[in-house]
Amino acid sequence: MRIIARNKLVAFWTRHPETKASLEHWYSIAAAMDWKNGNEIMASFPKAKVLNGERVRFEIAGGDYRLIVSFHYGLKTGWIKFVGTHAEYDRVDALTVDQF
């Protein structure tokens, strides 16, 4: 998958160094995959939650942080829509948030 806005992950883990290993791990797996649907994503990340036909929420750093990515499977592309603390995630609408 082509992941759009990796620079936002880098900026986030610069501010929150405890997330760096998890975000790098997520990125390395996601960039190497050719997912066709949310079920395939969940096979790679069992704690992920498919929110709708395109958006998936990932737990980062043991669940203290959240990452929302919008996937367009036909284009083999994922757009990072949100990365933040669990508390910040609780204050956004995961289906519409577009932080970047």
Contacts in CASP RR format, 6 or more apart in sequence:
PFRMAT RR
TARGET T0000
AUTHOR 0000-0000-0000
METHOD contacts of the structure
MODEL  1
MRIIARNKLVAFWTRHPETKASLEHWYSIAAAMDWKNGNEIMASFPKAKV
LNGERVRFEIAGGDYRLIVSFHYGLKTGWIKFVGTHAEYDRVDALTVDQF
1 30 0 8 1.000
1 31 0 8 1.000
1 33 0 8 1.000
1 34 0 8 1.000
1 35 0 8 1.000
1 71 0 8 1.000
1 76 0 8 1.000
1 77 0 8 1.000
1 78 0 8 1.000
2 31 0 8 1.000
2 75 0 8 1.000
2 76 0 8 1.000
2 77 0 8 1.000
2 78 0 8 1.000
3 27 0 8 1.000
3 30 0 8 1.000
3 31 0 8 1.000
3 69 0 8 1.000
3 77 0 8 1.000
3 78 0 8 1.000
3 80 0 8 1.000
4 77 0 8 1.000
4 78 0 8 1.000
4 79 0 8 1.000
4 80 0 8 1.000
5 79 0 8 1.000
5 80 0 8 1.000
5 100 0 8 1.000
6 27 0 8 1.000
6 80 0 8 1.000
8 80 0 8 1.000
8 83 0 8 1.000
8 99 0 8 1.000
8 100 0 8 1.000
9 23 0 8 1.000
9 27 0 8 1.000
9 80 0 8 1.000
9 83 0 8 1.000
12 19 0 8 1.000
12 23 0 8 1.000
12 83 0 8 1.000
12 84 0 8 1.000
13 19 0 8 1.000
13 20 0 8 1.000
13 23 0 8 1.000
13 24 0 8 1.000
16 65 0 8 1.000
16 84 0 8 1.000
18 61 0 8 1.000
18 64 0 8 1.000
19 60 0 8 1.000
19 61 0 8 1.000
19 65 0 8 1.000
21 61 0 8 1.000
22 60 0 8 1.000
22 61 0 8 1.000
22 62 0 8 1.000
22 65 0 8 1.000
23 60 0 8 1.000
23 67 0 8 1.000
23 83 0 8 1.000
26 45 0 8 1.000
26 58 0 8 1.000
26 60 0 8 1.000
26 67 0 8 1.000
29 44 0 8 1.000
29 45 0 8 1.000
30 69 0 8 1.000
30 78 0 8 1.000
33 40 0 8 1.000
33 41 0 8 1.000
33 44 0 8 1.000
34 76 0 8 1.000
35 41 0 8 1.000
35 44 0 8 1.000
35 71 0 8 1.000
35 73 0 8 1.000
36 73 0 8 1.000
37 73 0 8 1.000
38 48 0 8 1.000
38 50 0 8 1.000
38 53 0 8 1.000
38 56 0 8 1.000
38 71 0 8 1.000
39 50 0 8 1.000
41 48 0 8 1.000
41 50 0 8 1.000
41 56 0 8 1.000
41 71 0 8 1.000
42 48 0 8 1.000
42 50 0 8 1.000
45 58 0 8 1.000
47 58 0 8 1.000
47 59 0 8 1.000
47 63 0 8 1.000
48 56 0 8 1.000
48 57 0 8 1.000
48 58 0 8 1.000
48 59 0 8 1.000
49 56 0 8 1.000
49 57 0 8 1.000
50 56 0 8 1.000
51 57 0 8 1.000
51 68 0 8 1.000
51 94 0 8 1.000
51 95 0 8 1.000
52 95 0 8 1.000
54 70 0 8 1.000
54 71 0 8 1.000
54 72 0 8 1.000
55 68 0 8 1.000
55 69 0 8 1.000
55 70 0 8 1.000
55 71 0 8 1.000
55 81 0 8 1.000
55 94 0 8 1.000
55 95 0 8 1.000
56 68 0 8 1.000
56 69 0 8 1.000
56 71 0 8 1.000
57 66 0 8 1.000
57 67 0 8 1.000
57 68 0 8 1.000
57 89 0 8 1.000
57 94 0 8 1.000
58 66 0 8 1.000
58 67 0 8 1.000
58 68 0 8 1.000
58 69 0 8 1.000
59 65 0 8 1.000
59 66 0 8 1.000
60 66 0 8 1.000
60 67 0 8 1.000
60 83 0 8 1.000
63 86 0 8 1.000
64 85 0 8 1.000
64 86 0 8 1.000
65 83 0 8 1.000
65 84 0 8 1.000
65 85 0 8 1.000
65 86 0 8 1.000
65 89 0 8 1.000
66 82 0 8 1.000
66 83 0 8 1.000
66 84 0 8 1.000
66 85 0 8 1.000
66 86 0 8 1.000
66 88 0 8 1.000
66 89 0 8 1.000
67 80 0 8 1.000
67 82 0 8 1.000
67 83 0 8 1.000
67 84 0 8 1.000
68 80 0 8 1.000
68 81 0 8 1.000
68 82 0 8 1.000
68 83 0 8 1.000
68 89 0 8 1.000
68 94 0 8 1.000
68 97 0 8 1.000
69 78 0 8 1.000
69 79 0 8 1.000
69 80 0 8 1.000
69 81 0 8 1.000
70 78 0 8 1.000
70 79 0 8 1.000
70 81 0 8 1.000
71 77 0 8 1.000
71 78 0 8 1.000
71 79 0 8 1.000
72 78 0 8 1.000
72 79 0 8 1.000
80 100 0 8 1.000
81 97 0 8 1.000
81 98 0 8 1.000
81 99 0 8 1.000
81 100 0 8 1.000
82 89 0 8 1.000
82 92 0 8 1.000
82 94 0 8 1.000
82 97 0 8 1.000
82 98 0 8 1.000
82 99 0 8 1.000
83 99 0 8 1.000
92 99 0 8 1.000
END
